[in-house]
């Protein structure tokens, strides 16, 4: 494992015929002196692929600041107040880390083999770095014109930082901007990015709510539609359909592109039964035309074409979609079931209680859980 302090980028050429010594002033508390990168010299062994066993035990646990269980490639990603790190999924051992002594971590995400980390100093969440998920080596670095706290989210080929009234979409592979959007006078919810669109809710004065639907890659004006005043809408998915839940009303939007490549949408809503009554902020995964919504206490399967509730089951945390099936956590373990029927095909007992409201990820034959400030791996 290599440890280095980032000294920064020096513009210039070193000629083969001469060696020139340049005195570079070092400023105390500068980025150069307070950023430490520890990289791994190899790639961890890929996790063993296969079904979950009937019984699992806790393999390891590690601290984290994230409410999700991020897995990218062969790495489990942990966060701290000023750092991100990559852990070996089999042992929990730290393989690499990136630490900023003069900044705090705003958010982290992962996409397309990189871990994205957004940091803030005194003037908003502006410092964005992309790290190789396997080794922690820095891929690229840039600044964002954000003046507030911000969150990161990502979809296929696009990542989005949302803060205050701004969304900034960029390429996770190289960091270049795809587009920016500003909703003057409003506050934007963290964006949901999917194959179909990047979607957020703009919360404006006097209880006004707007749905903002932006194409993932095209730098064009988004489609903006009014939502019921005073409502509390939440965007659930943006893949095959854009789905928005407000109270017990689920609205599905089909997004298309006109000749000017602007996003357009046609809503269709329905009031669903009491099983979709939400406590807190809902979360969901989509599989084809089926949606599985976590209400805070239950997972509810919905056919988005008919907007009918198909099934519900007790769940202590939001669902994960892995290998075409839904993974749910309960107090004593996990279940694996298809989104279309909700009938368990695998029931897994855990040797220790699963943290409540924990996010889930599958990596091979392991389940990684994030909750209550800890990452826990079961296998």
Backbone torsions as a table, in degrees:
resi	resn	phi	psi	omega
1	UNK	NA	134.8	-178.9
2	UNK	-105.3	138.6	176.2
3	UNK	-117.9	131.5	179.1
4	UNK	-144.5	148.5	171.0
5	UNK	-98.0	129.7	-176.5
6	UNK	-72.4	123.8	-179.3
7	UNK	-96.2	-13.1	178.9
8	UNK	105.0	-177.1	-178.0
9	UNK	-107.5	125.9	177.6
10	UNK	-106.0	119.2	179.1
11	UNK	-79.8	130.1	179.0
12	UNK	155.1	175.8	179.8
13	UNK	-123.0	139.9	174.3
14	UNK	-104.5	112.6	-178.2
15	UNK	-77.3	145.2	-179.5
16	UNK	-67.7	-25.9	-174.8
17	UNK	-82.0	-12.7	-175.9
18	UNK	-150.8	151.1	175.7
19	UNK	-115.4	123.9	-176.2
20	UNK	-114.3	124.9	177.2
21	UNK	-89.9	125.9	-178.7
22	UNK	-117.9	126.1	177.2
23	UNK	-80.7	118.9	-179.4
24	UNK	-111.6	119.0	-180.0
25	UNK	-64.6	138.5	178.9
26	UNK	-109.3	126.0	-177.1
27	UNK	-104.6	127.4	178.8
28	UNK	-59.6	139.2	-179.1
29	UNK	69.6	12.7	177.1
30	UNK	-72.8	164.6	176.9
31	UNK	-57.2	-38.8	-175.5
32	UNK	-61.3	-41.8	-176.0
33	UNK	-83.0	-19.3	-171.8
34	UNK	-110.4	0.9	176.7
35	UNK	-101.7	124.7	179.8
36	UNK	-122.9	126.1	178.5
37	UNK	-114.1	124.1	173.0
38	UNK	-112.7	114.9	-176.1
39	UNK	-106.9	154.8	175.9
40	UNK	-91.7	145.5	-178.4
41	UNK	-91.5	-6.3	179.2
42	UNK	-141.0	173.7	177.6
43	UNK	-103.6	133.7	-179.2
44	UNK	-64.1	154.0	178.0
45	UNK	-62.7	135.2	179.1
46	UNK	-59.7	140.9	179.8
47	UNK	-63.9	144.7	179.2
48	UNK	-64.9	129.7	-178.5
49	UNK	-89.5	137.5	177.1
50	UNK	163.1	172.3	179.7
51	UNK	-69.8	158.1	175.4
52	UNK	-69.5	142.3	175.7
53	UNK	-72.9	167.6	-178.8
54	UNK	-68.7	-25.3	179.2
55	UNK	-135.1	135.8	176.5
56	UNK	-125.6	163.1	175.7
57	UNK	-131.1	161.2	178.0
58	UNK	-71.6	121.9	-179.4
59	UNK	-89.7	-42.0	179.0
60	UNK	-163.3	164.5	175.4
61	UNK	-141.5	150.5	-178.2
62	UNK	-150.7	151.2	178.5
63	UNK	-72.0	150.1	175.1
64	UNK	-156.4	156.4	176.3
65	UNK	-103.2	-1.6	-176.1
66	UNK	-88.4	151.1	176.9
67	UNK	-94.4	-1.4	176.1
68	UNK	-115.0	171.6	179.3
69	UNK	-112.8	80.6	-172.6
70	UNK	-75.9	129.5	174.3
71	UNK	-126.6	129.5	176.5
72	UNK	-134.0	117.2	-177.6
73	UNK	60.0	-126.4	-177.9
74	UNK	-93.6	17.4	-169.1
75	UNK	-126.0	141.2	167.9
76	UNK	-99.5	130.5	-173.8
77	UNK	-102.1	126.8	175.7
78	UNK	-113.1	155.0	179.8
79	UNK	-130.1	157.9	173.7
80	UNK	-138.2	-176.4	-177.0
81	UNK	-58.5	-30.7	-177.5
82	UNK	-137.6	25.7	-172.4
83	UNK	-155.8	160.3	166.2
84	UNK	-129.1	153.2	-179.3
85	UNK	-148.3	157.8	178.4
86	UNK	-111.8	127.2	-176.1
87	UNK	-110.6	147.4	173.1
88	UNK	-70.3	123.1	-175.6
89	UNK	-64.3	-27.3	-177.4
90	UNK	-79.1	-32.9	-172.9
91	UNK	-119.0	-20.2	-174.1
92	UNK	80.8	0.9	180.0
93	UNK	-67.2	138.9	178.6
94	UNK	-74.0	126.3	-178.9
95	UNK	-102.2	-32.2	178.6
96	UNK	-152.8	161.5	178.1
97	UNK	-155.2	155.1	175.8
98	UNK	-133.7	119.9	-172.2
99	UNK	-129.7	134.0	177.9
100	UNK	-113.9	106.5	-178.6
101	UNK	-72.6	-18.3	-177.4
102	UNK	-110.3	15.3	-177.5
103	UNK	-148.7	159.5	176.6
104	UNK	-107.5	150.1	178.0
105	UNK	-79.4	123.3	176.4
106	UNK	-83.2	-47.5	-177.9
107	UNK	-166.8	163.3	176.1
108	UNK	-141.4	150.8	177.6
109	UNK	-149.7	176.1	179.0
110	UNK	-146.1	147.2	-177.6
111	UNK	-169.1	137.9	170.3
112	UNK	54.5	41.4	175.3
113	UNK	83.5	4.9	178.1
114	UNK	-124.3	153.7	171.2
115	UNK	-104.9	125.4	-179.6
116	UNK	-99.8	130.6	179.8
117	UNK	-131.5	128.7	-177.2
118	UNK	-113.5	125.6	-175.3
119	UNK	-119.7	155.9	177.6
120	UNK	-128.2	144.2	168.3
121	UNK	-110.5	-111.3	-176.8
122	UNK	-100.0	-10.4	-168.7
123	UNK	-128.1	43.9	176.4
124	UNK	95.0	173.8	-178.6
125	UNK	-84.2	91.9	-168.8
126	UNK	-117.2	-23.3	-173.0
127	UNK	-95.2	116.5	-175.0
128	UNK	-121.4	129.4	-179.7
129	UNK	-129.9	145.7	174.9
130	UNK	-116.3	128.3	-177.4
131	UNK	-117.7	142.4	174.5
132	UNK	-61.7	125.5	-174.1
133	UNK	-64.6	-30.3	-176.7
134	UNK	-81.7	-36.4	-172.2
135	UNK	-118.8	-17.7	-176.0
136	UNK	83.6	0.6	178.6
137	UNK	-64.9	141.5	-177.1
138	UNK	-74.6	125.7	178.0
139	UNK	-87.4	-48.6	179.1
140	UNK	-160.5	166.2	-178.9
141	UNK	-144.7	141.5	176.8
142	UNK	-156.2	170.3	173.5
143	UNK	-110.2	154.0	176.9
144	UNK	-118.0	144.7	179.4
145	UNK	-85.8	67.6	177.9
146	UNK	-117.7	135.7	-175.9
147	UNK	-107.2	3.0	-173.4
148	UNK	-131.6	180.0	166.8
149	UNK	-61.6	155.0	-175.3
150	UNK	-150.9	161.3	176.1
151	UNK	-121.8	158.5	175.8
152	UNK	-114.1	142.9	170.6
153	UNK	-147.0	164.4	-177.4
154	UNK	-151.9	155.6	173.4
155	UNK	-136.2	-174.9	-179.0
156	UNK	-56.5	111.2	175.4
157	UNK	77.7	6.1	-178.9
158	UNK	-147.3	143.8	172.0
159	UNK	-127.9	153.1	-172.7
160	UNK	-137.7	131.3	169.2
161	UNK	-103.5	129.6	-179.1
162	UNK	-122.4	125.7	178.3
163	UNK	-154.0	129.4	-179.5
164	UNK	61.6	-120.4	-179.6
165	UNK	-103.1	15.4	-173.5
166	UNK	-120.6	145.2	164.5
167	UNK	-123.0	134.1	175.5
168	UNK	-125.2	116.8	179.7
169	UNK	-100.7	139.1	-177.6
170	UNK	-146.6	165.6	179.5
171	UNK	-82.2	118.2	-179.7
172	UNK	-66.3	-22.5	-179.3
173	UNK	-74.7	-33.7	-176.5
174	UNK	-129.8	-13.0	176.6
175	UNK	88.4	-2.8	-178.3
176	UNK	-73.8	146.8	179.0
177	UNK	-62.9	139.2	167.6
178	UNK	-96.6	-46.4	177.3
179	UNK	-168.1	166.3	173.0
180	UNK	-131.3	154.0	178.5
181	UNK	-142.7	138.5	177.8
182	UNK	-128.0	129.7	175.0
183	UNK	-108.8	86.0	-173.4
184	UNK	-57.9	131.2	178.3
185	UNK	82.4	2.5	-178.2
186	UNK	-123.5	166.0	172.9
187	UNK	-115.9	130.5	-177.1
188	UNK	-94.0	136.5	170.2
189	UNK	-68.0	156.8	171.6
190	UNK	-52.3	132.5	-175.1
191	UNK	-70.1	153.0	169.5
192	UNK	-110.9	121.9	-177.5
193	UNK	-111.8	130.4	179.0
194	UNK	-140.4	-171.3	179.2
195	UNK	-64.4	-30.5	-172.2
196	UNK	-88.2	-40.7	-170.2
197	UNK	-165.9	169.3	166.3
198	UNK	-110.1	124.4	-168.3
199	UNK	-131.1	141.5	174.9
200	UNK	-147.7	167.2	172.9
201	UNK	-108.5	127.5	174.1
202	UNK	-94.0	121.6	179.9
203	UNK	-104.4	112.5	-169.4
204	UNK	-114.7	-175.7	-176.0
205	UNK	-65.9	156.3	176.3
206	UNK	57.8	32.4	176.3
207	UNK	75.2	8.7	-179.9
208	UNK	-70.5	135.6	178.3
209	UNK	-125.3	135.2	178.8
210	UNK	-127.9	142.3	172.9
211	UNK	-97.1	125.3	-179.0
212	UNK	-111.3	119.3	-177.8
213	UNK	-119.6	111.8	-176.4
214	UNK	-115.8	138.7	173.5
215	UNK	-64.5	143.5	-174.3
216	UNK	-61.5	-37.0	-170.0
217	UNK	-115.5	-29.2	-173.6
218	UNK	-77.5	131.8	178.8
219	UNK	-87.1	69.1	-178.9
220	UNK	-126.5	166.9	177.7
221	UNK	-64.1	139.1	178.5
222	UNK	-78.1	166.7	168.3
223	UNK	-83.9	130.8	179.9
224	UNK	-125.8	122.9	-179.6
225	UNK	-124.7	150.2	-179.7
226	UNK	-78.5	141.8	173.1
227	UNK	-112.7	166.2	-175.9
228	UNK	-58.3	128.1	-180.0
229	UNK	-58.5	139.0	177.3
230	UNK	76.8	-1.3	-178.8
231	UNK	-78.4	170.3	178.8
232	UNK	-123.1	72.7	-175.9
233	UNK	-78.4	150.1	175.9
234	UNK	-135.0	128.0	175.1
235	UNK	-75.9	128.8	-178.8
236	UNK	-99.5	-48.6	-176.2
237	UNK	-144.2	160.9	176.6
238	UNK	-144.3	42.0	-179.9
239	UNK	-102.2	-102.6	179.5
240	UNK	-64.1	-34.0	175.9
241	UNK	-140.5	155.1	167.3
242	UNK	-87.1	122.9	179.7
243	UNK	-119.4	135.9	-177.9
244	UNK	-128.9	129.9	178.6
245	UNK	-111.8	127.2	175.3
246	UNK	-134.8	112.5	-171.6
247	UNK	65.3	-122.9	174.5
248	UNK	-109.7	16.9	178.3
249	UNK	-99.9	118.7	177.7
250	UNK	-103.0	124.8	179.4
251	UNK	-116.5	129.3	178.4
252	UNK	-109.1	131.5	-179.8
253	UNK	-115.0	130.5	171.0
254	UNK	-95.1	125.6	-174.5
255	UNK	-104.1	134.2	177.5
256	UNK	-133.6	174.6	177.6
257	UNK	-121.0	128.6	176.2
258	UNK	-86.9	-171.0	-176.2
259	UNK	-63.9	-23.5	178.2
260	UNK	-93.3	5.3	179.3
261	UNK	59.9	35.0	171.3
262	UNK	-89.0	147.7	176.9
263	UNK	-75.8	131.0	174.3
264	UNK	-125.6	159.1	-176.4
265	UNK	-147.9	149.8	177.8
266	UNK	-129.4	109.8	-174.2
267	UNK	-83.6	155.6	171.5
268	UNK	-149.6	117.7	-173.3
269	UNK	-120.0	161.6	179.3
270	UNK	-154.1	141.8	175.2
271	UNK	-85.2	124.9	-174.8
272	UNK	-99.8	174.9	-173.8
273	UNK	-77.8	178.4	-171.6
274	UNK	-65.5	-14.3	178.4
275	UNK	-66.0	-16.4	-179.9
276	UNK	-100.0	14.7	174.2
277	UNK	-69.7	125.4	-169.9
278	UNK	-103.6	137.6	170.5
279	UNK	-110.4	114.9	-178.0
280	UNK	86.5	-150.2	-177.9
281	UNK	-96.7	122.9	-178.1
282	UNK	-73.8	159.8	173.5
283	UNK	-138.3	155.1	-174.9
284	UNK	-154.1	157.7	167.7
285	UNK	-128.9	151.9	-179.2
286	UNK	-121.4	141.3	175.3
287	UNK	-136.0	100.5	-175.1
288	UNK	63.1	-128.4	179.9
289	UNK	-88.1	11.0	-176.8
290	UNK	-114.0	139.7	-177.7
291	UNK	-122.6	134.2	175.3
292	UNK	-116.3	115.5	-174.6
293	UNK	-107.8	132.1	171.8
294	UNK	-94.6	122.7	-175.6
295	UNK	-93.3	-3.6	-173.0
296	UNK	112.5	-27.1	178.0
297	UNK	-133.5	-21.6	-175.2
298	UNK	-138.8	156.3	168.1
299	UNK	-101.6	131.0	-175.0
300	UNK	-123.4	124.1	177.9
301	UNK	-91.9	129.5	-176.4
302	UNK	-128.6	136.8	169.7
303	UNK	-84.6	110.6	-175.0
304	UNK	-71.4	-15.8	178.1
305	UNK	-78.1	-37.6	179.4
306	UNK	-102.9	-11.5	-177.0
307	UNK	56.3	41.9	177.7
308	UNK	-112.4	139.9	174.5
309	UNK	-74.3	126.9	-177.1
310	UNK	-99.1	-35.5	-177.4
311	UNK	-163.9	164.2	172.9
312	UNK	-149.3	153.0	-179.3
313	UNK	-151.1	148.3	177.0
314	UNK	-62.5	139.0	179.2
315	UNK	-151.0	135.2	-179.6
316	UNK	-90.6	-4.6	179.8
317	UNK	-157.0	174.1	-177.4
318	UNK	-68.1	154.1	-178.0
319	UNK	-76.1	157.7	170.1
320	UNK	-121.9	148.3	177.0
321	UNK	-110.3	119.3	-178.3
322	UNK	-140.9	128.4	177.5
323	UNK	53.6	38.9	175.4
324	UNK	77.5	11.3	178.6
325	UNK	-134.7	158.7	-177.4
326	UNK	-93.5	131.3	175.2
327	UNK	-106.9	127.2	178.8
328	UNK	-120.6	147.5	175.7
329	UNK	-103.4	142.5	171.1
330	UNK	-126.7	178.1	-177.3
331	UNK	-59.3	-31.1	-172.6
332	UNK	-111.0	-0.4	-177.9
333	UNK	165.4	-148.5	-171.8
334	UNK	-135.0	155.6	170.6
335	UNK	-128.2	150.2	175.5
336	UNK	-120.5	128.7	-174.1
337	UNK	-152.5	152.6	174.7
338	UNK	-71.9	146.6	179.5
339	UNK	-66.6	-26.2	-174.0
340	UNK	-74.1	-34.1	-175.2
341	UNK	-117.8	-27.2	-177.3
342	UNK	74.7	4.3	-179.8
343	UNK	-77.8	122.3	-177.7
344	UNK	-62.1	132.2	172.7
345	UNK	-102.2	-20.0	176.1
346	UNK	-143.0	133.5	173.1
347	UNK	-119.8	124.3	-173.8
348	UNK	-117.2	124.0	176.7
349	UNK	-91.0	136.0	176.9
350	UNK	-104.8	144.9	-177.0
351	UNK	-73.7	-19.0	179.0
352	UNK	-130.5	157.1	-179.8
353	UNK	-60.1	140.4	177.1
354	UNK	-83.3	131.9	-179.6
355	UNK	-56.8	140.0	179.7
356	UNK	-69.3	148.8	177.6
357	UNK	57.9	26.5	-175.4
358	UNK	-83.0	144.8	171.5
359	UNK	-82.0	148.8	-175.5
360	UNK	-119.3	149.4	166.8
361	UNK	-144.0	145.2	170.2
362	UNK	-99.8	139.1	169.5
363	UNK	-141.0	103.6	-173.8
364	UNK	63.4	-127.0	179.5
365	UNK	-93.6	13.4	-179.1
366	UNK	-107.7	152.3	168.3
367	UNK	-115.4	127.5	177.5
368	UNK	-110.1	130.3	-174.3
369	UNK	-120.5	137.2	175.1
370	UNK	-121.4	121.8	178.9
371	UNK	-172.5	149.0	177.5
372	UNK	55.9	36.4	176.2
373	UNK	76.4	14.2	-178.5
374	UNK	-133.5	147.6	164.0
375	UNK	-98.2	134.5	178.6
376	UNK	-131.1	129.9	177.8
377	UNK	-108.3	131.7	179.1
378	UNK	-117.4	139.3	177.6
379	UNK	-171.0	NA	NA
